[in-house]
Amino acid sequence: MLGTAFRTGSPNWLDLGSPDTGAAAAFYGAVFGWEFVSAGPEAGGYGFFRTGGKTVAALGQLTEEGARSAWMVHFQSPDAQATAEAVRAGGGTVRMEPMDVMGEGWLAQFTDPQGAQFATWQPGKTGGLETASEANTLVWVELHVPDPVAAIRFYAGVYGWRYSEMQTPGMTYRVLSIGEGDQQEGSFGGVAPQGGGDGSATVPCWVPYFHVTDVDATVAKVESGGGAVVMPAADVPEVGRIAWASDPAGAVFALLKPDPRM
């Protein structure tokens, strides 16, 4: 599972682009108990979701014309410029060239060859999220694309990721890990075929999973806050209890109560 000892290719930042940041802050505050803290007037409304005084995600106004509200997963890079070059070489698109974010780090945004959007964060003064794999924090990231094998080949060229296969009902699931150290210990996410039977991913995308202590109770909070259930809560053997949801603006995320035996 995810931690905060980030290495090349680790998910190290997560933010939400929303058309109404005030409404988004209120929704996620009610669902996860997060506090929203502004980064200041110079940040254009950008700010941080925190729990227990630690940053667990961030929130900002949608800036790209025609963009839909969505969560953006960022992966660590020691050199954002080199990562952008690797994205281009692999057939991806650089949507935002690497830029220095007020000394906090370097940010770049991309689209992979199948259309899933992602970003990279080269740490400066800000290393990344301050907690993960705890209650109401990021615990897993998952890519849904039509061709998982081609996707893994692309990301391996960008970040050096490895993978292992596991058979699940109706599909092969591929578990991703960073390119160094113990493969199981370095696992952080997976790749599933888009439309793999549950109908949860309608477009190629990365989906963040948040650790919760009670999936069903959290789903109820989503619905009472104006969100929607994308995939009803269900138990997945050797994984845990899972549900997919969307916030009132349509951004998709998932909930996971991990199997304590895993």
Backbone hydrogen bonds in HBPLUS format (Angstrom, degrees):
<---DONOR---> <-ACCEPTOR-->    atom                        ^
c    i                          cat <-CA-CA->   ^        H-A-AA   ^      H-
h    n   atom  resd res      DA  || num        DHA   H-A  angle D-A-AA Bond
n    s   type  num  typ     dist DA aas  dist angle  dist       angle   num
A0010-SER N   A0007-ARG O   2.87 MM   3  5.49 165.9  1.89 149.6 149.5     1
A0009-GLY N   A0076-GLN O   2.98 MM  67  5.06 169.1  1.99 132.6 136.2     2
A0076-GLN N   A0010-SER O   2.76 MM  66  5.39 160.7  1.79 152.1 157.0     3
A0012-ASN N   A0074-HIS O   2.99 MM  62  5.97 143.7  2.13 132.6 144.0     4
A0129-LEU N   A0012-ASN O   2.94 MM 117  5.87 141.8  2.09 136.1 147.9     5
A0074-HIS N   A0013-TRP O   2.90 MM  61  4.92 160.5  1.94 153.2 146.6     6
A0058-ALA N   A0014-LEU O   2.93 MM  44  6.30 128.2  2.20 140.0 154.1     7
A0015-ASP N   A0072-MET O   3.11 MM  57  5.36 159.9  2.15 143.6 149.1     8
A0072-MET N   A0015-ASP O   2.70 MM  57  5.36 164.3  1.73 165.0 170.7     9
A0016-LEU N   A0058-ALA O   2.90 MM  42  6.25 148.1  2.00 133.6 140.8    10
A0060-GLY N   A0016-LEU O   2.92 MM  44  6.23 159.8  1.97 173.7 171.5    11
A0017-GLY N   A0070-ALA O   3.11 MM  53  5.72 171.0  2.11 157.7 157.0    12
A0018-SER N   A0060-GLY O   2.99 MM  42  6.34 160.4  2.03 159.0 165.1    13
A0062-LEU N   A0018-SER O   3.09 MM  44  5.24 145.6  2.21 123.2 124.2    14
A0024-ALA N   A0020-ASP O   3.00 MM   4  6.25 158.2  2.04 151.9 158.9    15
A0025-ALA N   A0021-THR O   2.87 MM   4  5.99 160.0  1.91 147.2 152.1    16
A0026-ALA N   A0022-GLY O   3.10 MM   4  6.32 155.5  2.17 143.2 149.7    17
A0027-PHE N   A0023-ALA O   2.94 MM   4  6.15 158.1  1.99 148.4 154.4    18
A0028-TYR N   A0024-ALA O   3.00 MM   4  6.20 176.7  2.00 161.5 160.4    19
A0029-GLY N   A0025-ALA O   2.97 MM   4  5.89 141.4  2.12 136.1 147.2    20
A0030-ALA N   A0026-ALA O   3.07 MM   4  6.25 149.7  2.16 142.3 149.1    21
A0030-ALA N   A0027-PHE O   3.12 MM   3  5.28 120.1  2.49  97.2 111.1    22
A0031-VAL N   A0027-PHE O   2.98 MM   4  6.27 150.8  2.07 147.7 156.7    23
A0032-PHE N   A0028-TYR O   2.89 MM   4  5.67 166.2  1.90 141.9 146.4    24
A0033-GLY N   A0029-GLY O   2.84 MM   4  4.50 129.2  2.10 115.5 126.3    25
A0035-GLU N   A0050-ARG O   2.85 MM  15  5.13 167.0  1.87 150.2 154.6    26
A0050-ARG N   A0035-GLU O   2.75 MM  15  5.13 153.4  1.82 146.7 156.0    27
A0037-VAL N   A0048-PHE O   2.80 MM  11  5.15 158.6  1.84 147.7 155.1    28
A0048-PHE N   A0037-VAL O   2.77 MM  11  5.15 161.7  1.80 148.4 148.5    29
A0039-ALA N   A0046-TYR O   2.93 MM   7  5.85 162.4  1.96 144.9 142.4    30
A0043-ALA N   A0040-GLY O   3.00 MM   3  5.56 161.5  2.04 119.2 125.3    31
A0046-TYR N   A0043-ALA O   3.23 MM   3  5.34 164.8  2.25 108.9 112.9    32
A0047-GLY N   A0059-LEU O   2.96 MM  12  5.50 149.7  2.06 154.6 163.4    33
A0059-LEU N   A0047-GLY O   2.95 MM  12  5.50 159.5  1.99 145.8 148.1    34
A0049-PHE N   A0057-ALA O   2.87 MM   8  5.13 163.6  1.90 126.3 131.3    35
A0056-VAL N   A0049-PHE O   2.88 MM   7  5.81 165.3  1.90 151.2 155.8    36
A0051-THR N   A0054-LYS O   2.94 MM   3  5.42 152.7  2.02 148.6 152.2    37
A0054-LYS N   A0051-THR O   3.06 MM   3  5.42 167.4  2.08 114.3 118.3    38
A0130-GLU N   A0055-THR O   2.94 MM  75  5.23 157.7  1.99 147.4 154.4    39
A0067-ALA N   A0064-GLU O   3.07 MM   3  5.34 160.0  2.12 131.4 130.2    40
A0119-ALA N   A0073-VAL O   3.04 MM  46  6.19 149.3  2.14 154.8 153.1    41
A0075-PHE N   A0119-ALA O   2.91 MM  44  6.37 147.3  2.02 134.1 139.7    42
A0121-TRP N   A0075-PHE O   3.03 MM  46  5.95 155.6  2.09 131.8 137.4    43
A0077-SER N   A0121-TRP O   3.22 MM  44  6.01 148.3  2.33 128.2 128.6    44
A0083-THR N   A0079-ASP O   3.02 MM   4  6.32 153.3  2.09 151.2 159.6    45
A0084-ALA N   A0080-ALA O   2.95 MM   4  6.17 154.6  2.02 145.8 151.7    46
A0085-GLU N   A0081-GLN O   3.08 MM   4  6.41 152.6  2.16 145.4 152.7    47
A0086-ALA N   A0082-ALA O   2.97 MM   4  6.25 151.5  2.05 144.9 152.7    48
A0087-VAL N   A0083-THR O   2.91 MM   4  6.19 150.7  1.99 149.8 157.9    49
A0088-ARG N   A0084-ALA O   3.10 MM   4  6.39 164.5  2.13 149.5 152.4    50
A0089-ALA N   A0085-GLU O   2.94 MM   4  6.15 161.2  1.98 147.6 153.4    51
A0090-GLY N   A0086-ALA O   3.01 MM   4  6.13 139.4  2.18 140.7 150.4    52
A0090-GLY N   A0087-VAL O   3.20 MM   3  5.23 128.4  2.48  95.3 108.5    53
A0092-GLY N   A0087-VAL O   2.85 MM   5  5.02 151.1  1.93 158.8 149.1    54
A0091-GLY N   A0088-ARG O   3.04 MM   3  5.24 163.5  2.07 109.3 114.3    55
A0093-THR N   A0111-THR O   2.83 MM  18  5.07 164.3  1.86 152.9 158.2    56
A0111-THR N   A0093-THR O   2.86 MM  18  5.07 144.7  1.99 144.1 150.0    57
A0095-ARG N   A0109-GLN O   2.85 MM  14  5.43 132.4  2.08 130.0 142.5    58
A0096-MET N   A0109-GLN O   3.08 MM  13  4.89 157.9  2.13 137.1 132.8    59
A0109-GLN N   A0096-MET O   3.17 MM  13  4.89 157.9  2.22 128.8 135.6    60
A0099-MET N   A0107-LEU O   2.87 MM   8  5.41 147.6  1.97 142.8 152.6    61
A0107-LEU N   A0099-MET O   2.91 MM   8  5.41 158.8  1.96 153.0 155.3    62
A0101-VAL N   A0105-GLY O   2.81 MM   4  5.55 177.8  1.81 178.4 177.9    63
A0104-GLU N   A0101-VAL O   2.77 MM   3  5.51 159.7  1.81 133.3 134.9    64
A0125-LYS N   A0103-GLY O   3.25 MM  22  6.43 159.0  2.29 134.8 141.1    65
A0124-GLY N   A0104-GLU O   2.89 MM  20  4.68 129.0  2.15 136.9 122.0    66
A0126-THR N   A0104-GLU O   2.97 MM  22  4.97 166.2  1.99 126.8 130.9    67
A0106-TRP N   A0122-GLN O   2.83 MM  16  4.87 155.7  1.89 138.4 146.0    68
A0122-GLN N   A0106-TRP O   2.82 MM  16  4.87 169.3  1.83 149.2 153.0    69
A0108-ALA N   A0120-THR O   3.22 MM  12  5.43 151.5  2.31 147.8 150.1    70
A0120-THR N   A0108-ALA O   2.88 MM  12  5.43 158.4  1.93 153.7 157.3    71
A0110-PHE N   A0118-PHE O   2.79 MM   8  5.42 178.3  1.79 161.0 161.3    72
A0118-PHE N   A0110-PHE O   3.07 MM   8  5.42 160.9  2.11 135.2 139.0    73
A0112-ASP N   A0116-ALA O   2.81 MM   4  5.40 168.1  1.83 155.5 154.8    74
A0115-GLY N   A0112-ASP O   2.95 MM   3  5.37 166.5  1.97 120.8 125.3    75
A0133-SER N   A0138-LEU O   2.76 MM   5  5.78 162.7  1.79 142.9 148.2    76
A0137-THR N   A0134-GLU O   3.12 MM   3  5.51 129.2  2.39 150.5 139.7    77
A0136-ASN N   A0211-HIS O   2.56 MM  75  5.24 152.4  1.63 153.1 157.3    78
A0211-HIS N   A0137-THR O   2.87 MM  74  5.66 159.4  1.92 169.3 164.7    79
A0139-VAL N   A0209-TYR O   2.88 MM  70  5.75 166.5  1.90 158.8 157.8    80
A0209-TYR N   A0140-TRP O   2.82 MM  69  5.02 159.5  1.87 160.5 154.0    81
A0141-VAL N   A0188-PHE O   3.26 MM  47  6.65 143.4  2.40 136.9 147.3    82
A0190-GLY N   A0141-VAL O   3.03 MM  49  6.68 141.3  2.18 145.5 157.4    83
A0142-GLU N   A0207-VAL O   2.98 MM  65  5.16 151.0  2.06 139.0 148.3    84
A0207-VAL N   A0142-GLU O   2.75 MM  65  5.16 156.5  1.81 147.0 155.3    85
A0143-LEU N   A0190-GLY O   2.85 MM  47  6.27 163.6  1.88 156.4 158.7    86
A0192-ALA N   A0143-LEU O   2.88 MM  49  6.27 163.5  1.91 168.8 174.2    87
A0144-HIS N   A0205-CYS O   2.88 MM  61  5.49 165.1  1.90 162.4 167.4    88
A0205-CYS N   A0144-HIS O   3.07 MM  61  5.49 148.7  2.17 141.4 150.9    89
A0145-VAL N   A0192-ALA O   3.36 MM  47  6.84 149.2  2.46 158.3 165.1    90
A0194-GLN N   A0145-VAL O   2.78 MM  49  4.63 161.4  1.81 113.9 117.6    91
A0151-ALA N   A0147-ASP O   3.10 MM   4  6.34 154.3  2.17 150.6 158.6    92
A0152-ILE N   A0148-PRO O   2.92 MM   4  6.16 159.8  1.96 153.4 157.5    93
A0153-ARG N   A0149-VAL O   3.11 MM   4  6.36 155.9  2.17 145.8 152.2    94
A0154-PHE N   A0150-ALA O   3.05 MM   4  6.33 154.7  2.11 145.9 152.2    95
A0155-TYR N   A0151-ALA O   2.97 MM   4  6.28 171.2  1.98 162.5 162.2    96
A0156-ALA N   A0152-ILE O   2.87 MM   4  5.89 150.1  1.96 146.7 155.1    97
A0157-GLY N   A0153-ARG O   3.24 MM   4  6.41 145.6  2.37 137.3 145.1    98
A0157-GLY N   A0154-PHE O   3.06 MM   3  5.29 125.2  2.37 100.5 114.1    99
A0158-VAL N   A0154-PHE O   3.20 MM   4  6.56 131.3  2.45 137.8 151.3   100
A0159-TYR N   A0155-TYR O   2.74 MM   4  5.80 178.0  1.74 161.0 161.3   101
A0160-GLY N   A0156-ALA O   2.80 MM   4  4.19 133.0  2.02 109.8 120.4   102
A0162-ARG N   A0177-SER O   2.96 MM  15  5.30 163.8  1.98 147.9 153.4   103
A0177-SER N   A0162-ARG O   2.99 MM  15  5.30 150.1  2.09 142.1 140.3   104
A0164-SER N   A0175-VAL O   2.99 MM  11  5.27 142.9  2.13 137.4 149.1   105
A0175-VAL N   A0164-SER O   2.78 MM  11  5.27 152.3  1.86 162.0 164.7   106
A0166-MET N   A0173-TYR O   2.81 MM   7  5.29 151.4  1.89 159.8 166.8   107
A0173-TYR N   A0166-MET O   2.83 MM   7  5.29 162.7  1.86 175.4 169.4   108
A0168-THR N   A0171-MET O   3.02 MM   3  5.55 169.8  2.03 169.0 170.5   109
A0171-MET N   A0168-THR O   3.07 MM   3  5.55 173.4  2.08 133.5 135.5   110
A0174-ARG N   A0191-VAL O   3.25 MM  17  5.20 173.9  2.25 151.1 152.2   111
A0191-VAL N   A0174-ARG O   2.81 MM  17  5.20 143.8  1.94 143.6 155.4   112
A0176-LEU N   A0189-GLY O   2.74 MM  13  5.23 162.8  1.76 134.4 139.7   113
A0188-PHE N   A0176-LEU O   3.13 MM  12  6.18 148.5  2.23 141.7 148.3   114
A0178-ILE N   A0186-GLY O   3.20 MM   8  5.53 153.0  2.28 127.0 128.5   115
A0186-GLY N   A0182-ASP O   2.91 MM   4  5.99 143.0  2.05 146.1 156.5   116
A0187-SER N   A0184-GLN O   3.24 MM   3  5.33 167.5  2.25 108.2 110.4   117
A0196-GLY N   A0193-PRO O   3.03 MM   3  5.17 114.1  2.48 148.7 138.9   118
A0254-ALA N   A0208-PRO O   2.91 MM  46  6.10 156.8  1.97 163.9 163.3   119
A0210-PHE N   A0254-ALA O   2.87 MM  44  6.22 159.0  1.91 142.5 145.5   120
A0256-LEU N   A0210-PHE O   2.96 MM  46  5.99 153.8  2.03 153.3 149.5   121
A0212-VAL N   A0256-LEU O   3.01 MM  44  5.94 155.7  2.07 134.4 139.1   122
A0218-THR N   A0214-ASP O   3.07 MM   4  6.26 153.3  2.14 148.3 156.1   123
A0219-VAL N   A0215-VAL O   2.88 MM   4  6.14 154.3  1.95 152.8 160.1   124
A0220-ALA N   A0216-ASP O   3.09 MM   4  6.35 152.3  2.16 142.7 149.7   125
A0221-LYS N   A0217-ALA O   3.17 MM   4  6.51 144.9  2.30 138.5 147.3   126
A0221-LYS N   A0218-THR O   3.08 MM   3  5.00 119.0  2.47  93.1 108.2   127
A0222-VAL N   A0218-THR O   2.95 MM   4  6.30 152.3  2.03 149.2 157.0   128
A0223-GLU N   A0219-VAL O   3.00 MM   4  6.34 162.6  2.04 155.2 158.2   129
A0224-SER N   A0220-ALA O   2.98 MM   4  6.16 157.9  2.03 145.3 151.7   130
A0225-GLY N   A0221-LYS O   2.99 MM   4  6.05 133.1  2.22 140.2 151.4   131
A0225-GLY N   A0222-VAL O   3.23 MM   3  5.23 133.7  2.46  94.4 106.8   132
A0227-GLY N   A0222-VAL O   2.80 MM   5  4.98 149.3  1.90 161.2 150.7   133
A0226-GLY N   A0223-GLU O   3.20 MM   3  5.30 165.6  2.22 106.5 109.8   134
A0228-ALA N   A0246-SER O   2.90 MM  18  5.23 155.2  1.96 142.5 150.0   135
A0246-SER N   A0228-ALA O   2.87 MM  18  5.23 146.6  1.98 148.2 152.4   136
A0230-VAL N   A0244-TRP O   2.93 MM  14  5.09 150.9  2.01 118.5 124.7   137
A0231-MET N   A0244-TRP O   3.18 MM  13  4.70 168.9  2.19 117.6 116.5   138
A0244-TRP N   A0231-MET O   2.98 MM  13  4.70 165.7  2.00 134.7 139.4   139
A0234-ALA N   A0242-ILE O   2.85 MM   8  5.51 146.3  1.97 150.5 161.6   140
A0242-ILE N   A0234-ALA O   2.86 MM   8  5.51 165.6  1.88 159.8 160.0   141
A0236-VAL N   A0240-GLY O   2.77 MM   4  5.35 169.1  1.78 156.2 160.0   142
A0239-VAL N   A0236-VAL O   3.01 MM   3  5.42 152.4  2.09 142.3 139.6   143
A0240-GLY N   A0236-VAL O   3.04 MM   4  5.35 159.3  2.08 145.7 152.4   144
A0259-ASP N   A0239-VAL O   2.78 MM  20  5.39 157.9  1.83 127.4 125.1   145
A0241-ARG N   A0257-LYS O   3.03 MM  16  5.20 151.5  2.11 143.1 143.5   146
A0257-LYS N   A0241-ARG O   2.91 MM  16  5.20 160.2  1.95 150.7 157.2   147
A0243-ALA N   A0255-LEU O   3.13 MM  12  5.21 147.9  2.24 137.8 140.6   148
A0255-LEU N   A0243-ALA O   2.76 MM  12  5.21 163.4  1.78 160.2 162.4   149
A0245-ALA N   A0253-PHE O   2.85 MM   8  5.57 172.2  1.85 167.8 167.4   150
A0253-PHE N   A0245-ALA O   2.93 MM   8  5.57 162.0  1.96 151.8 154.7   151
A0247-ASP N   A0251-ALA O   2.93 MM   4  5.41 150.7  2.01 141.9 148.0   152
A0250-GLY N   A0247-ASP O   2.88 MM   3  5.25 162.9  1.91 118.5 124.2   153
A0262-MET N   A0259-ASP O   2.94 MM   3  5.56 166.9  1.96 123.5 127.9   154
